[in-house]
Amino acid sequence: MRWTLRTKLTALLLVAGALPLLGALVAMTTQSERLRRQSVVQSLQPAATARAAAMAALLSLDVDQVDALGREPVLIDAAVQAGRDGPDPAAVEAMESRWTAMDDDDPALRAILDAPAAAALGRFVRIHPECREILLTDRFGRLVAASGRTSNYDQSDEDWWRRAFNGGAGRLVVHPVQYDESASSWSIDVCVPLRAGGDRAAPVIGVCKAVFGLTEWIGHVAPADADTELLLIDADGVILSGRGVVPYRQRLDGWGGAGRELAVGDMLRAAAAIDLRASASAAAIEAPRWFVIVQTPMRAAMAEVRHLSRVMLIAGIVLVAAVFVAALVLADRAVLAPLARLRAATARVAAGDLSHRVTDEADTDRPADEIGRLARDFDAMVVAVQRSHETLRHASEMKTRFLQIAGHELRSPLGYILATCSLAAHRATDPAFGETFERITEKARRLDRIIANLLKLAESGHAMAVLNRTSCDVGQLVGRAVEEMRPFAERRGQRIVVDVAAGLPPMDVDADKISDALGNLIGNAIKFTPDGRSVTVIAEPLPSGHVALRVRDEGGGIDEAEMPHIFEPFWGGRDVLKHSSGLYEFGKRGAGLGLPIARQFARLHGGHLQVSSSPQGCVFSLILPTTAVTYDATRTP
C-alpha cells in the first residue's frame, strides 16, 4: 500500500504525539486508582485495629466480671458443699439420663435452679444482657447452680470444663465460638475456675461458665456505614461472624495472616488481631486467636475516584483530540497545502503552461520557510525554462521560415532546370546527350522531393498547421498509398500484401497527409526488404476505438542503439557514409525525413506512430482516431 504524505504525517502525529499523551493519561488514571485503593486500605487498617482493641477490651471486661463473680462467697460455698461427697457414677448417670425429660417442678431440678448460688447467677444475667446463660459446677463437673435449664447435667465430659479445670490446677478459658443449645445461639464461653477462699493458689473447687452471645459482642463495634462490613475469623481464616454468614461454613479468600492489607476480588480489606492476653486480668487466659476483618466493596470505595478518572480520561481524550486536530490543521496549512500547490504547479508546467507560478509577486519580499524557498526556486526555474522555451521557439520559427523561403527559392530554378532538361532530352539527336539529360532530370526530381519533404516537415511542425479533413474510407486510403508505391516494389521483385479488416468505420482525416505518411512507411519497408520478398500493409480496429495502419517489412530489424533516434529529422544512421542518393534500392538511406514527417502527421490527427523491431523485420503502426481530435501543439511527444 502506498502512503500519501498526509497519511504519513497523520501517523507521525499519532505515534509521536497523541499515543504518548493518551498513554500518559491512562497511566495517570490507573495510578490514581491504585493510590486511591491503597488509601482506602490504609484507612481501613486503623478501623480494624480500633475495633479489634475494642472487642478485646469488651471480652476482657466480661472475663474479669465472670472471674469476680467466681470469687463470690455464695458460689464458693455452693461449690465446696457440693464437692464434699465423692462422685457416685451411678447417681450421676441416673441424673443425666432423666435430665432432659425432667419436669420443671422436679425437686432435683428446682434444687439447682432455686439455690442461693443460682440467684446470684441470675442477677449477673440480668445486669449483663449480653450474657445468655451462666452455670456453676463442682470439682467433679456436676451441675450445682444455673441461671436456667441447661442441656445436660454432667459437664465433666465437655471440652470447656476439662480445659478450665485443668486437672485441678485451674485456668481461665475463653472457648472458641460454638453453638450453645441451651442458649440457642452462637456464643463465646468464658470459663473461670473457682478456688477455696478466692485464693488463686488454692485448689480448684469448681468451674463457672458464662455464655455470651456472639452477636451482642460484635454489635458493640459494628460499622455504621452500610458499605463497610466487619468479619470475625480464626487463625485459619474461617469466618466466625459476618453479614449473612453462618459460622464455620466459609473461609476468607486471600487470607494470609494477621496485619496484612488485603485487596481480593472486588473487596478491599484490613485485618487486626484480638489479643485478650494483653488486656485481661492478672490471671493468664487461654483463648483462641481471633482476627477482625474490616472490608468494603471496591466498587463503593472507588466510585468517586473512578468517576473522576472517567471525567479526566474523557477530558484528556477530548483535549488530545483537539490538540491532534489543531496540529493536523496547522501541518496541513503549513506543509501539505504548499506542497499541494507546488505539485499542482508542477503538473501544469509539465502540461506546457509555463506562465503558471506558485507564489504571488506580493509574497516574494516576505520571509519564507523551506517550502516557501522551494516554491520560489521552482518559480525561478520555470522562468528560466520559459525563457529558454521562447528562445527555442523563436529559433524554430526562424528555421521554419528559412526552410520555407529556401524551399520556395530553390523550387523556382529547380523547376526551370527540370523543364529544360526534359526538353533537351527529347530533342537531343545524340543518344549520349539524351541519356545525360535523363540522369540530370532524375537527380533534379530527387532534389525536388527532398525540398518537398522539407516544406512538409516545416509546415507540419508549425503551431498553425491546417488539416483539410474529409471523411475517408480506410480501404481506399490504404489502396491509394499502396498503388503509388507499387511500381517501386515491382522494380525490386517484391509483393505488397494488403489486409484491410472488414467493417472499418470511415476516418475524419487529411487524406493527403495520411497518404504521404503511409507512403513514407511503405517506401522504407521497400528499401529494407530484400528483393523478391513481401511488404505487408494491414488496417485493423483497436479496442480503444482507434484504427491501426501497420506496415511490416522482412528486413533485419533496427539496431538497438539507433532505435531512440529513428524519428529525429535528418537521422540516417551514425555512419554518414551510409546516406545515399538511391531512391528505393536495398538498404539505401535517404535524408532521414520520412519517419519524422509520418510521426508529425499522426500527431496532427491526435494519433501517434510506434515501432516494434525483431531480427525478422520491423512493424511500424500508425495509430489514428476515427473522429477529429484537436491538435495540441504544446503537447510533449
matplotlib code that plots the C-alpha trace (Angstrom):
import matplotlib.pyplot as plt

x = [0.0, 1.3, 1.1, 0.5, 2.3, -0.9, -1.2, 2.5, 2.1, -1.0, 0.7, 3.7, 1.5, -0.3, 2.8, 4.9, 2.2, -1.3, -0.4, 2.2, -0.3, -3.1, -0.7, 0.3, -3.3, -4.3, -1.2, -2.2, -5.8, -4.6, -2.1, -4.7, -7.0, -4.1, -3.3, -6.9, -7.1, -4.1, -5.5, -8.8, -7.0, -4.8, -7.8, -9.4, -6.4, -6.9, -10.6, -9.8, -7.2, -9.5, -12.4, -10.1, -8.9, -12.5, -13.6, -10.7, -11.5, -15.2, -14.4, -11.6, -14.1, -16.5, -13.8, -12.9, -16.6, -17.1, -13.8, -15.0, -18.3, -16.4, -14.9, -18.3, -18.7, -22.1, -20.7, -17.6, -19.7, -22.0, -19.1, -17.4, -20.6, -21.4, -17.9, -17.5, -19.0, -17.1, -18.6, -21.3, -21.1, -24.4, -26.2, -24.6, -25.6, -29.2, -29.4, -28.0, -30.4, -33.5, -32.3, -33.7, -37.1, -37.3, -40.3, -39.7, -41.1, -38.9, -37.3, -33.8, -34.1, -35.5, -32.7, -30.3, -32.3, -33.6, -30.3, -28.8, -25.9, -28.4, -30.0, -26.5, -26.1, -29.5, -28.6, -25.5, -27.5, -30.0, -27.2, -25.3, -27.9, -25.2, -24.8, -27.2, -26.6, -24.3, -23.8, -21.7, -20.2, -18.4, -14.9, -16.3, -18.3, -21.7, -24.1, -24.5, -26.4, -27.6, -29.4, -31.7, -32.2, -29.1, -28.9, -27.2, -26.4, -22.9, -20.3, -17.2, -17.1, -17.3, -14.1, -14.6, -14.8, -11.7, -9.7, -10.9, -10.5, -7.0, -6.5, -7.2, -4.7, -7.4, -7.2, -9.2, -10.5, -12.3, -13.7, -13.9, -17.1, -19.7, -23.5, -24.9, -28.0, -29.2, -28.9, -29.9, -27.4, -23.8, -21.8, -18.5, -18.0, -16.0, -14.9, -13.5, -12.1, -13.3, -10.8, -11.4, -11.4, -10.9, -7.2, -5.6, -3.1, -5.8, -7.1, -9.9, -13.3, -15.5, -15.9, -18.2, -19.1, -20.8, -22.2, -22.0, -23.9, -21.6, -24.0, -24.1, -20.3, -19.7, -22.7, -20.9, -18.2, -20.2, -19.6, -22.4, -21.6, -23.8, -21.0, -18.5, -18.7, -17.0, -15.9, -14.6, -12.3, -10.0, -6.3, -7.0, -9.3, -12.5, -15.3, -17.0, -19.2, -20.3, -23.3, -25.4, -22.6, -23.1, -20.1, -17.6, -19.2, -16.8, -13.1, -11.9, -10.4, -6.8, -6.2, -2.5, -2.1, -2.5, -1.7, -1.9, -3.7, -5.9, -7.4, -9.1, -11.6, -13.9, -13.3, -10.8, -9.9, -7.8, -7.1, -6.2, -5.8, -7.8, -5.3, -7.0, -3.8, -2.6, -5.7, -7.4, -7.0, -3.9, -4.6, -3.4, -6.1, -6.3, -8.2, -8.4, -6.5, -9.2, -9.0, -11.2, -11.6, -13.0, -13.9, -15.7, -16.7, -14.2, -17.0, -18.3, -14.9, -13.6, -16.9, -15.8, -12.3, -13.5, -16.0, -13.2, -10.9, -13.6, -14.1, -10.3, -10.0, -12.8, -11.5, -8.0, -9.1, -11.0, -8.0, -5.6, -8.0, -8.3, -4.5, -4.1, -6.7, -5.1, -1.7, -3.0, -4.7, -1.6, 0.5, -2.0, -1.8, 2.0, 3.2, 0.6, -1.2, 2.0, 3.2, -0.2, 0.1, 3.7, 2.5, -0.3, 2.1, 4.4, 1.6, 0.5, 4.1, 4.6, 1.4, 3.0, 1.7, 4.9, 3.1, 1.9, 3.6, 3.4, 4.0, 2.5, 4.6, 3.5, 4.9, 8.4, 9.5, 8.1, 10.2, 9.7, 10.4, 12.0, 8.9, 8.4, 12.0, 11.5, 8.4, 10.4, 13.2, 10.6, 9.2, 12.7, 13.3, 10.1, 11.0, 14.4, 12.7, 10.1, 12.9, 14.7, 11.5, 10.8, 14.4, 14.0, 10.6, 11.9, 14.8, 12.4, 10.3, 13.4, 14.4, 10.9, 10.8, 14.2, 13.2, 10.0, 11.9, 14.8, 12.4, 10.4, 13.5, 15.1, 12.0, 11.8, 15.2, 14.8, 11.6, 13.4, 16.2, 13.7, 11.8, 14.9, 16.5, 13.3, 13.0, 16.7, 16.4, 13.5, 15.2, 18.7, 19.9, 22.8, 21.8, 24.7, 23.4, 19.8, 21.0, 23.0, 19.9, 17.8, 20.3, 20.2, 16.4, 16.3, 18.7, 16.7, 13.5, 15.1, 16.2, 12.6, 11.3, 13.8, 12.7, 9.0, 9.7, 11.5, 8.5, 6.1, 8.2, 8.3, 4.6, 3.6, 5.7, 4.1, 1.6, -0.9, -0.7, -4.0, -5.7, -8.0, -10.2, -12.6, -14.4, -12.2, -12.7, -9.8, -9.5, -9.4, -6.9, -4.6, -5.1, -4.1, -0.8, -0.1, -0.7, 1.7, 4.4, 3.7, 5.9, 9.0, 8.2, 7.8, 11.1, 12.6, 10.6, 8.6, 5.0, 2.8, 0.2, -2.8, -5.0, -7.9, -10.3, -13.9, -16.3, -13.8, -15.6, -14.6, -11.9, -12.1, -8.6, -6.5, -6.2, -3.1, -1.1, -2.1, -1.4, 2.0, 2.7, 1.7, 3.6, 6.8, 6.3, 5.8, 8.8, 11.0, 9.7, 10.6, 14.1, 14.9, 13.2, 15.4, 14.5, 11.7, 10.2, 7.0, 5.8, 2.5, 0.1, -2.6, -5.6, -7.4, -9.6, -8.3, -10.3, -9.7, -11.8, -8.7, -7.6, -4.1, -2.4, 0.5, 3.4, 5.6, 8.8, 11.0, 14.4, 16.8, 15.3, 16.7, 19.8, 19.0, 21.4, 19.7, 16.1, 15.9, 16.9, 14.9, 12.2, 14.8, 14.9, 17.9, 18.9, 20.3, 22.4, 25.6, 27.8, 27.1, 28.6, 25.5, 23.4, 22.9, 21.2, 19.4, 15.7, 14.4, 17.5, 18.0, 19.4, 19.7, 19.1, 17.7, 17.7, 16.0, 12.8, 10.2, 9.7, 9.7, 7.1, 4.9, 5.0, 4.2, 1.3, 0.0, 0.2, -1.6, -4.5, -4.3, -2.6, 0.9, 3.4, 5.0, 7.5, 8.5, 11.7, 12.9, 15.5, 12.7, 11.8, 10.0, 6.4, 5.5, 2.0, 0.2, -2.5, -5.3, -8.6, -11.6, -13.1, -11.5, -9.3, -8.0, -4.2, -2.3, 0.9, 2.3, 1.9, 5.2, 5.8]
y = [0.0, 3.5, 6.0, 9.6, 12.4, 13.3, 9.7, 9.7, 13.0, 11.8, 8.6, 10.6, 12.8, 9.8, 7.9, 10.8, 12.9, 11.5, 8.0, 9.0, 11.6, 9.0, 6.5, 9.0, 9.8, 6.2, 5.6, 8.6, 7.4, 3.9, 5.2, 7.4, 4.4, 2.4, 5.2, 5.5, 1.8, 2.0, 5.0, 3.1, 0.0, 2.2, 3.9, 0.6, -0.7, 1.8, 1.0, -2.8, -2.2, 0.0, -2.5, -5.4, -3.5, -2.6, -6.2, -7.4, -4.8, -5.8, -9.5, -8.9, -6.9, -9.9, -12.2, -10.0, -9.8, -13.5, -14.0, -11.6, -13.5, -16.7, -15.3, -14.6, -16.5, -17.8, -19.5, -20.8, -22.2, -23.9, -25.5, -26.6, -28.0, -30.0, -31.3, -32.7, -36.0, -38.1, -38.8, -41.5, -42.7, -44.5, -41.5, -39.1, -41.4, -41.7, -38.0, -37.4, -39.9, -38.3, -34.7, -33.8, -35.3, -33.9, -31.7, -28.1, -28.7, -31.7, -31.3, -32.2, -29.6, -27.0, -27.6, -26.4, -23.6, -22.2, -22.4, -19.2, -19.5, -19.7, -16.5, -14.8, -16.2, -14.8, -11.4, -11.4, -12.3, -9.5, -7.0, -8.2, -8.7, -10.0, -13.0, -15.6, -18.2, -18.9, -22.1, -23.4, -27.0, -28.6, -30.1, -33.2, -31.4, -31.9, -29.0, -27.1, -23.9, -22.3, -19.3, -21.5, -25.1, -26.5, -29.1, -31.7, -32.3, -33.7, -31.2, -33.2, -34.6, -31.1, -29.7, -26.3, -27.9, -30.0, -27.1, -24.8, -27.4, -28.2, -31.3, -29.3, -26.6, -24.3, -21.9, -19.0, -20.2, -18.3, -21.1, -21.0, -19.8, -22.6, -23.1, -23.3, -25.5, -24.2, -20.6, -21.4, -19.1, -18.9, -17.8, -17.4, -19.3, -17.7, -20.4, -19.4, -21.9, -21.3, -21.7, -22.1, -18.7, -17.0, -17.6, -18.2, -20.5, -22.7, -25.9, -25.7, -26.4, -25.8, -24.1, -21.2, -20.9, -17.7, -17.9, -14.6, -14.0, -13.6, -11.1, -8.8, -8.8, -7.8, -5.5, -3.1, -2.4, -2.9, -0.2, 2.3, 2.5, 0.1, -0.4, -1.4, -4.9, -6.4, -10.1, -12.3, -15.1, -17.5, -18.1, -20.3, -17.7, -19.5, -16.9, -17.0, -14.0, -11.7, -10.3, -13.2, -15.7, -19.0, -19.6, -22.2, -22.5, -20.2, -19.3, -15.8, -15.7, -14.5, -14.8, -14.8, -13.9, -11.0, -7.4, -7.8, -5.4, -7.3, -6.5, -9.6, -9.7, -6.7, -6.2, -4.0, -5.4, -4.8, -7.2, -6.8, -9.4, -9.6, -10.1, -11.0, -11.9, -8.4, -6.8, -9.2, -9.5, -10.7, -14.3, -16.0, -16.6, -19.4, -18.0, -18.7, -16.5, -14.3, -11.6, -8.7, -8.0, -4.7, -4.8, -2.6, -3.2, -1.8, -0.5, 1.7, 2.8, 3.5, 5.1, 8.7, 8.2, 6.2, 8.9, 11.4, 9.2, 8.8, 12.6, 13.1, 10.4, 11.9, 15.4, 14.2, 12.4, 15.5, 17.7, 15.3, 15.0, 18.8, 19.2, 16.5, 18.1, 21.5, 20.1, 18.4, 21.6, 23.5, 20.9, 20.9, 24.7, 25.0, 21.9, 19.9, 22.9, 24.5, 21.1, 20.5, 23.9, 23.0, 19.7, 21.3, 23.8, 21.0, 19.3, 22.5, 23.2, 19.6, 20.0, 23.0, 26.0, 27.8, 31.0, 29.4, 30.5, 29.1, 32.3, 35.7, 38.8, 40.2, 37.2, 37.5, 40.0, 38.1, 35.7, 32.1, 28.7, 25.8, 25.0, 28.7, 28.9, 25.7, 27.3, 30.5, 28.3, 26.4, 29.7, 30.9, 27.6, 27.9, 31.4, 30.2, 27.3, 29.8, 32.0, 29.0, 27.8, 31.3, 31.3, 27.8, 28.7, 31.8, 29.8, 27.1, 29.8, 31.2, 27.8, 27.1, 30.4, 29.7, 26.3, 27.7, 30.6, 28.4, 25.7, 28.1, 29.9, 26.6, 25.3, 28.1, 27.5, 23.7, 23.8, 25.6, 23.0, 20.1, 21.6, 22.5, 19.0, 17.2, 19.3, 18.8, 15.0, 14.8, 16.9, 15.5, 13.8, 12.2, 9.3, 10.0, 13.6, 12.3, 9.8, 12.5, 14.8, 11.9, 11.5, 15.2, 15.1, 12.2, 13.9, 17.1, 15.2, 13.7, 17.1, 18.3, 15.5, 16.5, 20.1, 19.0, 16.9, 19.8, 22.0, 19.3, 19.0, 22.7, 23.0, 20.1, 21.4, 24.8, 25.6, 26.9, 23.7, 23.3, 19.9, 19.6, 16.9, 14.8, 11.5, 8.8, 5.2, 3.3, 0.8, 3.5, 5.4, 2.4, 1.4, 4.9, 4.8, 1.2, 1.9, 4.9, 2.7, -0.5, 0.4, 0.7, -2.7, -4.3, -2.9, -4.9, -8.0, -7.6, -8.1, -5.7, -7.7, -5.6, -6.8, -4.4, -5.6, -5.6, -3.1, -0.4, 2.9, 5.9, 8.2, 12.0, 12.8, 14.9, 12.2, 13.8, 13.8, 10.3, 9.1, 10.7, 9.2, 5.8, 6.1, 7.0, 3.9, 1.7, 3.2, 2.5, -1.1, -1.5, -0.2, -2.6, -5.7, -8.0, -8.4, -10.9, -10.7, -9.2, -6.0, -6.3, -3.4, -4.1, -1.9, -3.1, -1.7, -1.4, -1.9, 1.8, 2.8, 3.8, 2.3, 0.9, 1.2, -1.2, -1.7, -4.8, -5.5, -8.6, -6.8, -7.5, -5.1, -1.8, -1.7, -1.2, 1.7, 3.5, 2.9, 6.1, 8.3, 7.0, 9.7, 12.5, 14.7, 14.0, 10.9, 8.3, 6.3, 7.0, 6.5, 9.4, 7.4, 5.2, 8.2, 7.5, 9.1, 5.9, 6.0, 2.6, 0.4, -2.2, -0.8, 2.8, 5.6, 8.9, 12.3, 11.0, 12.9, 10.2, 8.9, 12.4, 13.6, 10.5, 10.8, 14.6, 13.9, 11.3, 13.8, 16.4, 14.0, 13.2, 9.8, 8.5, 6.3, 3.4, 0.7, -2.8, -4.5, -8.0, -9.9, -10.9, -7.3, -4.2, -3.2, 0.5, 1.2, 4.4, 4.7, 7.2, 8.2, 7.8, 11.1, 14.6, 15.4, 18.9, 19.1, 20.4, 22.0, 22.2, 18.6, 16.8, 13.8]
z = [0.0, -1.0, 1.8, 1.0, 2.8, 4.6, 5.9, 6.9, 8.7, 10.5, 11.5, 12.8, 14.9, 16.3, 17.1, 18.4, 20.0, 20.5, 21.6, 24.2, 25.6, 25.7, 27.3, 30.0, 30.6, 31.0, 33.3, 35.4, 35.8, 36.6, 39.1, 40.7, 41.2, 42.7, 45.1, 46.0, 46.6, 48.9, 50.7, 51.3, 52.6, 54.8, 56.2, 56.9, 58.9, 61.8, 61.8, 62.1, 64.8, 66.8, 66.6, 67.5, 70.6, 71.5, 71.1, 73.2, 75.9, 76.0, 76.2, 78.7, 80.8, 80.6, 81.7, 84.7, 85.7, 85.5, 87.4, 90.0, 90.2, 90.7, 93.9, 95.4, 98.8, 97.8, 94.7, 96.6, 99.4, 97.0, 95.1, 98.3, 99.7, 96.5, 96.2, 99.7, 98.7, 96.2, 92.8, 92.6, 89.0, 89.2, 90.7, 88.1, 85.3, 86.6, 86.9, 83.4, 81.9, 83.2, 83.0, 79.6, 80.4, 83.9, 84.7, 85.6, 89.1, 89.7, 93.2, 91.8, 89.1, 91.4, 93.9, 91.2, 89.7, 93.1, 95.0, 96.5, 94.1, 91.2, 92.4, 92.2, 88.7, 87.7, 89.0, 86.8, 83.7, 84.4, 84.9, 81.8, 79.0, 76.6, 78.9, 77.6, 80.3, 83.3, 85.3, 88.2, 88.6, 91.5, 91.1, 89.6, 86.8, 88.4, 87.9, 91.1, 90.0, 86.8, 85.6, 83.5, 82.5, 80.7, 78.0, 80.3, 84.0, 83.9, 82.4, 83.1, 79.6, 78.0, 76.5, 78.1, 81.6, 81.2, 79.9, 82.7, 85.5, 84.0, 86.2, 89.3, 88.6, 87.1, 84.1, 82.7, 79.3, 76.5, 74.5, 70.7, 69.1, 69.2, 69.0, 72.6, 72.6, 76.0, 74.8, 71.3, 69.7, 68.6, 71.6, 73.3, 76.6, 79.4, 81.8, 85.3, 87.9, 91.5, 94.3, 98.1, 99.8, 96.4, 96.7, 93.3, 94.9, 96.4, 94.8, 92.3, 93.8, 90.8, 87.4, 86.4, 82.8, 81.3, 77.8, 75.9, 72.7, 69.7, 68.0, 71.1, 71.4, 67.7, 67.7, 70.0, 67.3, 64.1, 61.4, 60.9, 57.2, 55.3, 52.7, 55.4, 56.8, 59.9, 59.9, 62.8, 61.6, 63.3, 62.6, 59.7, 58.0, 58.8, 59.1, 62.5, 62.1, 59.3, 57.5, 56.3, 57.1, 59.0, 61.3, 60.1, 56.6, 54.7, 54.5, 53.8, 50.3, 50.2, 53.9, 54.6, 58.2, 60.6, 59.9, 56.1, 53.8, 51.5, 48.2, 46.9, 44.1, 44.4, 48.1, 50.0, 53.4, 56.5, 59.4, 63.1, 65.9, 69.1, 71.9, 75.2, 76.9, 76.7, 78.2, 80.7, 84.4, 86.1, 85.5, 82.4, 79.7, 77.3, 74.3, 70.5, 68.1, 66.5, 63.9, 63.0, 59.2, 58.1, 54.4, 52.0, 48.3, 45.9, 43.8, 46.6, 47.7, 44.2, 42.9, 43.4, 42.1, 39.1, 38.3, 38.5, 36.4, 33.7, 33.7, 33.5, 30.8, 28.7, 29.1, 28.3, 25.2, 24.1, 24.8, 23.0, 20.1, 19.9, 20.0, 17.4, 15.1, 15.6, 14.9, 11.8, 10.6, 11.2, 9.4, 6.6, 6.1, 6.7, 4.9, 2.9, 1.3, 0.0, -1.3, -2.9, -4.7, -5.7, -7.0, -9.0, -10.4, -11.4, -13.2, -15.1, -16.1, -17.2, -19.3, -21.0, -19.0, -18.5, -17.4, -14.1, -10.8, -7.3, -5.4, -5.9, -6.5, -3.2, -1.4, -2.7, -0.1, 2.9, 5.0, 3.8, 5.3, 3.5, 1.4, 0.6, -0.6, -2.6, -4.3, -5.1, -6.6, -8.6, -10.0, -10.8, -12.6, -14.6, -15.6, -16.9, -18.7, -20.2, -21.4, -22.9, -24.5, -26.0, -27.4, -28.9, -30.2, -31.9, -33.3, -34.6, -36.2, -37.9, -39.0, -40.4, -42.2, -43.6, -44.8, -46.4, -48.1, -49.1, -50.4, -52.5, -53.7, -54.7, -56.4, -58.9, -60.5, -60.0, -62.0, -64.8, -64.7, -64.8, -67.8, -69.7, -69.1, -70.1, -73.3, -74.1, -73.5, -76.0, -78.7, -78.4, -81.6, -79.9, -77.6, -75.3, -74.7, -74.2, -71.6, -69.8, -69.7, -68.3, -65.4, -64.7, -64.7, -62.3, -59.9, -60.1, -59.4, -56.3, -55.1, -55.7, -53.5, -50.7, -51.0, -50.9, -47.7, -46.1, -46.7, -45.4, -42.2, -41.7, -42.3, -40.0, -37.1, -37.3, -34.5, -37.1, -39.2, -41.0, -41.7, -44.6, -43.0, -45.1, -44.3, -45.9, -46.5, -44.9, -47.7, -50.3, -48.3, -48.0, -51.7, -52.8, -50.9, -52.0, -55.7, -55.5, -54.1, -56.1, -59.2, -56.9, -55.2, -58.6, -59.7, -56.8, -57.4, -54.2, -53.4, -51.4, -49.5, -48.3, -45.4, -44.6, -41.9, -42.9, -41.3, -40.5, -39.9, -42.1, -40.7, -40.4, -41.6, -44.0, -46.8, -48.4, -45.2, -44.1, -47.6, -47.5, -44.1, -45.1, -48.4, -46.4, -44.2, -47.3, -49.1, -46.1, -46.0, -49.7, -49.1, -46.2, -47.5, -49.7, -53.3, -54.0, -50.5, -49.3, -47.7, -45.7, -45.1, -42.5, -41.4, -38.3, -35.5, -31.9, -28.6, -27.9, -30.9, -33.0, -36.3, -36.7, -40.1, -39.9, -42.4, -41.8, -43.7, -43.8, -43.2, -40.4, -37.9, -36.5, -34.4, -30.7, -30.5, -33.3, -32.1, -29.9, -32.9, -35.9, -35.5, -35.4, -38.6, -40.9, -38.9, -41.3, -39.0, -37.1, -40.2, -42.6, -45.5, -45.4, -46.7, -50.4, -53.3, -54.2, -54.4, -53.4, -53.7, -51.0, -47.8, -49.1, -46.6, -47.7, -46.0, -42.8, -43.2, -44.0, -40.4, -38.7, -41.3, -40.7, -37.0, -37.1, -39.4, -36.9, -34.1, -36.0, -36.2, -32.4, -33.0, -32.8, -34.6, -32.9, -34.0, -32.9, -34.2, -34.3, -36.4, -38.7, -39.6, -38.3, -37.9, -38.0, -36.7, -37.5, -34.7, -35.7, -34.2, -36.4, -35.3, -35.3, -32.3, -31.6, -32.0, -29.1, -30.4, -26.9, -26.1, -25.3, -27.7]

ax = plt.figure().add_subplot(projection="3d")
ax.plot(x, y, z, "-o")
ax.set_aspect("equal")
plt.show()
